[in-house]
């Protein structure tokens, strides 16, 4: 329900949520993926565009998703599996994510 999202952007968020939901289910994690998460991802991605952190929506959505993954998945193995599942949609470099999250001094925004 974001007025600024066009149909391809809304579809990309829906695809990300589907992958999140399926991966959480496959891993047997006690997490719920809901429409509220879509709202968080949309607001975060649009915010990254507004402040100039990202120039393209898919890059902004990638950053928003990585922040959610980093915050929700304390076990790095689960986070890596989720990031790997999202790669076809968001084109995330799993190796860069793994290396960066192994060093707690690196901010997820530096993964760009």
N, C-alpha and C positions, 0 to 999 in steps of 0.2 A: 504493500500500500504506500510505497514511496513515490511521490509525484515525479521525482527526478530520475527514477529508474526507467530505462526503456525495456522492451520485451527481451532482447538478448541478455541484458544484464540480470533481469529477474530470473531468466532461465538458468544462467550460470550459478546464481545463488541457490536455486532449487536443486541443481545438479550437485553442488557442493554438499548441501544438506542430505541428499540421498546417499552420497558416498560416506559422509560422517555417520549417518544412522546405520547403514549396512556394516561398516567397519566396527563400530561400537558393538553391534550385535554379534558379529563374527568373533571379536576378541572377548566377548562375554563381560564387558565392562559395565559397571553399574551407573551408567550415565544415560540421560534422556536427551534426545535431540528433538527440538520442537520448533514451531514457527517463531517463537521468541528468539531463537538463535538466528533465524533469517533476518529478523529486525536488527539484531546486534551487528551482524555481518554487514548489512546494507548501510546502517548508520556509520559504522567504522570505516568502511570503504569510501563512502562519500566524504567523510571527514578527512581522510588521507588525501583525497583529490582536492578538497577545498583548501587545505593548508600547503599543498604543493609537494607532499612527500612522494606521491606517485603521479605520473602523467596519464596513465591508462587505467581503466576500470579493473581489468584483470590483474594488474600489478597491485592495485589498492586492495582488491579482494584477497589476493594472495597474502599480503601483509596482515590483513584483518584475521584471516583464517589461521595463520601461523601464530598470532598472538593468542587466539582461542586455544589452539592445540597446545601451545607451550604452557598456558595457564591451567588447562584441564587435565593434562596427562603428565603426572609426575614421574611415571616410569618411562624413561627415554625409549625403551624398545617399543612400547605401545604407541608413543608419539611418532616414531619412525615409520611404523606400519601404516599409521593414518596418513602421514605426509606422503608416503609411497602410493597409497590408494588415491590421493587427491592429485597426484602428478599429472595424469592425463588431462585433467580439467584446467588446472592452474599452472602447469609447467614449473613445478617446484623442483629445485636441485636438492635431492635427498642427501647427497654427500655434504653439501654446504650447510644444510640444516643440521645434520648430525654433528659435524665439526663445530658449528657455532654454539649449539645448545650444550655441548660437552664442556664448553668454557663459559662459566656463569657470568663472566665479566662482559660478554658480548650481548648487546641488545638485539632482540628479534628484528628490529627495524634496520639493523645493519646487514641483514641477509639479502637486501635488494641488490 
